[in-house]
Amino acid sequence: MRKSIVSSLVATALLTTGFTSSVLAHQAGDIIVRVGAVVVAPNESSPVVADVAEFSVDDNTQVGLNFGYMITDNVGIELLAATPFSHDVSLGSLGKIAETKHLPPTLVAQYYFGDANSKLRPYIGAGVNFTNFYDNEFTNDLDGALTDLSMSNSWGLAAQAGIDYQLNDSWLINASVWYAQISTDVKFNLGDAPQKVETDIDPWVYMVSVGYTF
């Protein structure tokens, strides 16, 4: 389902380059601010932990913020930010054992299809993601067997596809999907034995928003 959403956005971008109207859309020098709901849906994988199971991380929804700048009528850069995400971490049949929070600012370069007279502006982008994990804590320490949880920060590549629909010269609505490479070293003590589990989170990120062009 997630791949089909990406395919649909990209297909729309390729098929709607000729959709125009009298409304002026993005132009060189424009600053675009978008605010909306953003969902982080982890696609995690990790080695089996203590012969029990892999870690799993649940989805979370927060307020997302996009800040964009149009370098030309078709080329822009954008920073994705959000209020802190909070995730439950589970381990097989043990269920939820921990919680973590993170901030995942992502910077991308974008190409917008169409021209400044296009009311519908599909786009694609690619860039880099930085994820800062913090407030990591065990909620079920298995009677004191699990201690000292930490998760390393992550740098990785990111890709994006989206669509802006211009309501007038200033306001727009937007839908976008992102994919980010996020990998973290999960460290903790199991009894007296230090553990290190390399975990790939690699989330899909979905956002629906309204925007304003300055």
Order of alpha helices (4+ residues) and beta strands (2+ residues): alpha-beta-beta-beta-beta-beta-beta-beta-beta-beta-beta-beta-beta-beta-beta
